[in-house]
Amino acid sequence: MSAIVKDVQIGPCRLILGNALEVMSEIGPVDHIVSDPPYEQSLHDVKNGLKDRNLRTDGGVQLRSLDFSGIDEVRGEFTALAAEICRGWLIVFCTIEGVARWADVINPSPIKYKRGCIWIKPDSTPQLNGQGPAQGAECFVVAWCGSGYACWNAGGKRGVYTHLTNPPDRHGGHPTEKPWRLMRDLILDFTAPDSLVLDPFMGSGTTLVAAALTGRRVIGIEKNPEYFEMAVQRVRKAVASAGATGPQLTAQVQEALL
Ligand SMILES: C[S@@+](CC[C@H](N)C(=O)[O-])C[C@H]1O[C@@H](n2cnc3c(N)ncnc32)[C@H](O)[C@@H]1O
């Protein structure tokens, strides 16, 4: 019996409601996995200890607790599935401490660990109690699932990306929404226009929005029906926007249309 609960196709984007660990082996090979999976459980525990808090005075999105578990218990199982179905890049976001934990499961697998890269967050929350430095960056691990040499589109560029966490056009429906411009830059640097990209932990669909705007084919999987519906709405808008203006093949943006 299929593990796919719901399957929606919008232009080049396929959105699947279901458990990624059960669905991934059903969808066949993909060129790249670009994903923001749950982070390490230690971070979830800290965030959930803070509970929902109203710290902002500008009407922006508040700190919200996380309604899904950390990656720790399924990191190995997920990596084995990625090795089975992915032919190119595996890119996964994580905490700074999580880079070593990902390397520990990737290194014994057939996937080649490449590097921990950095997302700098110029607008990250200050350390309000003054007891130490605030967190100013998150990481992502890049690893190569293919045979032969790895290749990307960005020459000798450093693996450091700087993007606001809370740009004015942030959707705001998901507690860990990634900036779509950050995901767009990764799609442009790591994938080809005819690539099939998978985000097995799509949340509110930011990777799919970025893929739609850059003209890539993409599959997203999410197990929470509320986030799944949010992703469907966002992807519909992004596909309509790309249809109206053509794909973004450079880092130029169509911000007014999002
Ligand atoms: C870090 S969030 C992704 C947020 C996303 N980048 C965005 O911008 O909205 C991870 C998501 O993975 C989902 N998730 C966790 N375990 C999953 C699983 N086994 N299968 C599918 N989705 C899962 C969670 O519900 C959560 O929405």
The ligand as an SDF file (V2000), in Angstrom:
LIG
                    3D

 27 29  0  0  0  0  0  0  0  0999 V2000
   12.5370   22.6950    9.6790 C   0  0  0  0  0  0  0  0  0  0  0  0
   10.9270   22.4420    9.0750 S   0  0  0  0  0  0  0  0  0  0  0  0
   11.0000   22.9790    7.4000 C   0  0  0  0  0  0  0  0  0  0  0  0
   10.5510   24.4150    7.2280 C   0  0  0  0  0  0  0  0  0  0  0  0
   10.6510   24.8800    5.7900 C   0  0  0  0  0  0  0  0  0  0  0  0
   12.0310   25.0380    5.3920 N   0  0  0  0  0  0  0  0  0  0  0  0
    9.9020   26.1710    5.5570 C   0  0  0  0  0  0  0  0  0  0  0  0
   10.5280   27.1490    5.1070 O   0  0  0  0  0  0  0  0  0  0  0  0
    8.7030   26.2310    5.8300 O   0  0  0  0  0  0  0  0  0  0  0  0
   10.8680   20.7120    8.9570 C   0  0  0  0  0  0  0  0  0  0  0  0
    9.5160   20.1530    8.5540 C   0  0  0  0  0  0  0  0  0  0  0  0
    9.6390   18.7320    8.4040 O   0  0  0  0  0  0  0  0  0  0  0  0
    8.4110   18.1460    8.7760 C   0  0  0  0  0  0  0  0  0  0  0  0
    8.7190   16.7450    9.0830 N   0  0  0  0  0  0  0  0  0  0  0  0
    9.3270   16.2410   10.1670 C   0  0  0  0  0  0  0  0  0  0  0  0
    9.4630   14.9010   10.0640 N   0  0  0  0  0  0  0  0  0  0  0  0
    8.9370   14.5520    8.8640 C   0  0  0  0  0  0  0  0  0  0  0  0
    8.7860   13.3290    8.1630 C   0  0  0  0  0  0  0  0  0  0  0  0
    9.2200   12.1720    8.6940 N   0  0  0  0  0  0  0  0  0  0  0  0
    8.2080   13.3350    6.9570 N   0  0  0  0  0  0  0  0  0  0  0  0
    7.7650   14.5000    6.3940 C   0  0  0  0  0  0  0  0  0  0  0  0
    7.8650   15.6950    7.0120 N   0  0  0  0  0  0  0  0  0  0  0  0
    8.4460   15.7280    8.2260 C   0  0  0  0  0  0  0  0  0  0  0  0
    7.9160   18.9680    9.9570 C   0  0  0  0  0  0  0  0  0  0  0  0
    6.5210   18.8620   10.1190 O   0  0  0  0  0  0  0  0  0  0  0  0
    8.3830   20.3760    9.5550 C   0  0  0  0  0  0  0  0  0  0  0  0
    7.3350   21.0870    8.9190 O   0  0  0  0  0  0  0  0  0  0  0  0
  1  2  1  0
  2  3  1  0
  2 10  1  0
  3  4  1  0
  4  5  1  0
  5  6  1  0
  5  7  1  0
  7  8  2  0
  7  9  1  0
 10 11  1  0
 11 12  1  0
 11 26  1  0
 12 13  1  0
 13 14  1  0
 13 24  1  0
 14 15  1  0
 14 23  1  0
 15 16  2  0
 16 17  1  0
 17 18  1  0
 17 23  2  0
 18 19  1  0
 18 20  2  0
 20 21  1  0
 21 22  2  0
 22 23  1  0
 24 25  1  0
 24 26  1  0
 26 27  1  0
M  CHG  2   2   1   9  -1
M  END
$$$$
